[in-house]
């Protein structure tokens, strides 16, 4: 009598990983890049509403909501188009971009608030009802002339970029009458406190018995650049007036007066990076 063997058991099948169930459907499909995120305070500043420091104060004071929830973290990540941001219950919108030129008087500090209680350039805007504006670059307390303001941080960054920003032109009264050798030395430059200072162009405008006026053009402006450069050659500054940025000239704008830039002036600033006004 024959004995039948039982059928062989089928080989164990590998267990299917449920996490890989949809793998065939995803084959050949690239993962979408993550949308860029920006801190909440930066988003408010970029919208032209306030400075980033002021935005952080608004957030700490509970004035800002994201998707209906009060947020107190200025670095809370925001994705463009994904969140609804409100300030004091009003939806966040871009403020009208404003670009202003001021003829800064001597003696005013280029800052919004001064810890020593000195008068600031914002005194010139008293009662004007302007939105938040930030200075585009600086002029020190003893300097005067053309100073720009805007609530457009990206525009300001382009103008102040040392690589792409336009040249700045100054008229400087000095306590000597420089000769051509001294002017050439100013153009060649000098090392001062670890920084190399030079003028892109220098020329004598006019001279008296003991003093002279120079026109100085800078490619980039370091802290007290012209004063330090001239001091390195024992030349003292009596007055320093910025008269141009790119092809934008101070012109006849009165001391302490301001006005909005015209569209063609904005275009000039946009297209004249690396260029300078030569103002007579």
C-alpha positions, 0 to 999 in steps of 0.5 A: 500500500502506497503512502501519499505525501502531504503537499509541500507548504508554499514558501513564506511570502515577504510581508508587505510594508504598508508605508510602501503601498503607494510607492509605484504611484509615486515612482518618477515623481519629484518631491515638491520643494518646501515653500520658503518660510520667514519670521513673522516680524520680518514679514511685517517689516517687508510689508512696509508697516514698521521696522523689524524691531517695532514689529517684534514689539507689536507681536509681544504686545499681542497685536498680531494674529496668524490664522485667528490665533494671537502669536507672541513669537517674532520668529514664528514661521510664515509661508507666503499665501498660506497664512492670514496675518492681521495687525489690530484685527486688520488683514496684512497688506502691503503699504503704499511704497514711499520714497523720500529725499530730505535735505538733512540739516547739520546737527541732527542724528540719523536714527528714529530714537536717540538714547542721549536725547538729541534731535533726530532727522525725524524732526523734519517730518513732524506733522506730515502724517507719513507712514513708517519710514527708515533712512536709506544709508546714513549721514553723521550728526555733523554732515548735511545734505541728501538723505533718502527714506523709504518703507521699502526694505528691498529697494533700500537694500539695493541702494546700500549694497556696496557691490551694486549701489550707486556712488555718492557725491559730496562737497567738502570744505577743508581747512587747507588748499590741497595740491594735485599730489594730495588729491592723487593720494586721496584717490589712491587710498590709505589703510585706517584702523584695519579698513582701506579707505579711498575716494573714487574721484576727487577734484578741487571745486574752488579755493580761498586764501586758506580753505577749499571746497572739494568734490569727493565721490565714494563707491561705498561709504564706511563709517565717517569715511571721508573724515577719516580719509582726509584726516589720514593726510592731515586735512580737516573737514569744515563742512560736509554736504552730500549732493548726489546719489547716483544721478539723483541730485540734491538740487535746490531743495531747502535745508530741512525740506523733503519731497517724494521722489518722482517715477523718473528719479526712481528709475535713475536710481535703479539704472545708475548703480556704480555711477555718480553725480558731478554737481557744480 
